Amino acid sequence: MKKYYITGTRRGLGKALSDAYHTVDTLEECDVFINCKHDGFSQVDMLYKATSMGKRVVSIGSYASDWIYHPLKCDFKYAVEKKALRDANSQLFDNDRPVTCINFGYFDSERSAEIVADKMSIDYCMDVIDWVIEQEHRVKELTVCA
């Protein structure tokens, strides 16, 4: 049975993943690290740390990394931080590390509750993550939107 270390397990996708998977308390103990919690550039730092330990990493990116320009926010840092995660993932993948970045569009969570748009269910997002983890070959990146 695979052991997972997941960040951002207090709510939303991270909590659902934590409830569904056999989780451990530290990065050192895991087989698969799900890099879920967005907090500035910390996902990039955690990605590098996990790969330096030889861990399989699935990072939860964002479709926002495709369009870092925002007409209402000149300092749309979220998109830049997710773009950095995506680029770090690409760099590590190209150096034969077992990493994947899944760039989700809006999904139904507390964080996007006020956004009026088509949204994916958390269960669907979990199915995508499961699919990536179970692949025989490495998957560099996916972008999935409703």
N, C-alpha and C positions, 0 to 999 in steps of 0.2 A: 504494500500500500504506500502510495506516495505521500510524503509529508510536505505541507505547504506553510510558508510564512507569508502573511498578507498584511499590508499596511492599510490604514483607513477603515478599520473594522467597526467603527462606532455606529455607522449608518449606511444606507444606500447599498451600492454594489459590493463594497468591501464587506459589509455585515452579511449580506446574502452569501457571498463566497465563503466567509468564515463559518457560517452555519452549515454549509453544504460539504466542506472539505475537512479532511483530517489536518488540523492546524497545529503548529508548534509555536513556541514563544520567542524563538530567536532565529535570526538568519542562518546562524551556524548549523542549526539542527535540520534545516529543510532540504528537500530535494528540488522543489520548485518555489521560486519567489514570485508572488504576484504584487507588482509595484503599483498599487492602486491609489494611494493618498497623494493628492496634489497639495503641495505646500511650498510655493516658490520654486526654486530649482532643486529641492531636496530629492525629487524623483531621479534626477540626473545623477546626483551623488550616490544614491542607493543603487542605481543601475551599475555604476562603476564598481562600487564596493562588492556587490553580489557576484559580478563576473570575475572579479579578482580572486574570489573564493571558489570559482568553478561552478557556480549555480546556474540552473536553467531559469530564465527570467521572462515573464510576460508583463510588459508595462502597459498600463492603461493610459493611452494618449488621448487626443481629441481631434476631431475634424476641424476645430478652430485653428489648428496649426497650418492648415491649408490657406487660410485667409487672415493673416495677422493684422491687416488693416481693418479698423472698425470705424464706421462713419460717425459714431457718437462718442468714441473714447480715443483720444490721441495717445494714451498710455495703456493700451490693452495688453498688460503684462501677462495675463493668463495664456494668451495665444503664443507669445514669445517663449514662455517657459515650456509649454507643450511642444513647440517647434524644437527647442533645445533637446528635449527628451527624444523626440523623433530622430534628430540628427545624431545624437549619441548612440542610439540603438542601431542606426545605419552603420556608423563607424565600427561598432563592436561586431555586428553581424558580418561585415565585410572582412573582419579579422577572425572569422570562424568561431565566434562565441554563440552559444545557444540562447539567442534573444529574439523576442518578438515584440513589436509595438502595435497595439490595436487602437486605432483612432476611431472612437465612437462619436457619432452625432448625439443628438439629445436622446436621453433615455429617462424613463419615469423614475425620478428620485426626488428627495427633498430639495436638493440643490437646484433642480430645474423646475420646481413646482409652479413658479410664477410665469414661466415661459409658455407662450401659446404656440405650439408647433406639433407636428407629428412626432411621436416619441416611441422608441423601442421599449419593450418591457425589460426589466432586470433579468427575468428568466431567459429571454432571448440572448441578452448579452452574456449570460453565464454559459449558454449553449455554444456561443462563438468561442469563448475562452476554452471550454472543454475540447472543442474541435481542434483548436491550435495545439493544446497540450498533447493530444493523442496522435498527432501526425508523426509518421515515420521519418519525415524529412523536416528540416528547419523551415519555418515560415518567417520571413523578414518583417512583413508589415501588412496590415489590413486596414482599410477604412470602411466602416459600416454605418450607414445612416438610414433613418426611416424614410 
